[in-house]
Amino acid sequence: MRHPPDDDAERPAPPPVFLERQSYRRRRLNDAARLLPLMAAGLFAVPLLWPLEGEGADAVPMSSAVLYVFTVWAALIVVAVFFGIAVRRWTGREVQEPETR
């Protein structure tokens, strides 16, 4: 049977419990970017739940549905642009400030 060494100097230091702020924010930004297509699919599916024009007074006119779809489409483009800008900012910081260990 082998016994662990008594000298603490031979053991490697345990990894830090918490992530650095930059890497944590970068990971959350990546998570949000991965959820964007799912959110887009959900938003584009909302008009499918609206009642049709022939079903009664609660019906949503086709013009409102088309306006909704193009508004969601434009909003998703704006959100994607903001994600692109944020990614450029984070990669720019990493290039300027290399990690030191």
C-alpha positions in Angstrom: 0.0 0.0 0.0 1.3 3.4 -0.9 1.1 6.3 1.5 0.6 9.9 0.4 3.7 12.1 0.7 4.0 14.1 4.0 5.5 17.1 2.2 2.8 19.7 1.2 5.1 21.4 -1.3 4.8 18.4 -3.7 1.0 18.8 -4.0 -0.3 21.1 -6.8 -2.5 24.0 -5.8 -6.2 23.3 -6.2 -7.9 25.3 -8.9 -9.8 28.5 -7.9 -13.4 28.0 -7.0 -14.7 31.1 -8.7 -14.2 32.1 -12.3 -12.7 35.4 -13.3 -15.2 38.1 -14.2 -14.2 38.3 -17.8 -14.4 34.6 -18.5 -17.7 34.4 -16.5 -19.3 37.2 -18.5 -18.0 35.7 -21.8 -19.6 32.4 -20.9 -22.9 34.0 -20.0 -22.8 35.9 -23.3 -22.2 32.7 -25.2 -25.1 31.1 -23.3 -27.4 33.9 -24.3 -26.3 33.7 -27.9 -27.0 30.0 -27.9 -30.6 30.7 -26.6 -31.3 33.4 -29.2 -32.4 30.9 -31.9 -34.7 29.2 -29.5 -36.2 32.5 -28.4 -36.6 33.5 -32.1 -38.5 30.3 -32.8 -40.8 30.9 -29.9 -41.5 34.4 -30.9 -42.1 33.4 -34.6 -44.5 30.7 -33.3 -46.7 33.1 -31.4 -48.9 34.0 -34.4 -49.8 30.3 -34.8 -51.6 30.6 -31.5 -53.8 33.5 -32.6 -57.3 32.8 -33.7 -58.1 32.9 -37.4 -60.2 35.7 -38.9 -63.1 33.4 -39.6 -63.4 32.2 -36.0 -65.1 35.2 -34.5 -64.6 38.7 -33.2 -61.4 37.8 -31.3 -59.5 37.2 -34.6 -56.3 39.0 -35.3 -56.1 40.6 -38.7 -53.5 39.3 -41.1 -51.9 42.8 -41.3 -51.2 42.7 -37.6 -49.7 39.3 -37.9 -47.4 40.4 -40.7 -46.4 43.5 -38.8 -45.6 41.4 -35.7 -43.5 38.9 -37.7 -41.4 41.7 -39.4 -41.1 43.6 -36.0 -39.7 40.4 -34.4 -37.4 39.8 -37.3 -36.0 43.4 -37.1 -35.7 43.1 -33.3 -33.7 39.8 -33.7 -31.4 41.5 -36.1 -30.7 44.3 -33.6 -30.1 41.8 -30.8 -27.7 39.9 -33.1 -25.8 43.1 -33.8 -25.5 43.8 -30.1 -24.2 40.3 -29.5 -21.6 40.8 -32.3 -20.5 44.1 -30.8 -20.2 42.5 -27.4 -18.1 39.6 -28.8 -15.8 42.0 -30.5 -15.3 43.9 -27.2 -14.5 40.8 -25.3 -12.1 39.4 -27.9 -10.4 42.9 -28.2 -9.8 42.9 -24.4 -8.3 39.4 -24.5 -5.9 40.4 -27.3 -4.8 43.6 -25.5 -4.6 42.0 -22.0 -3.2 38.5 -22.2 -3.8 36.3 -19.1 -0.9 35.9 -16.8 -0.4 32.8 -14.7 
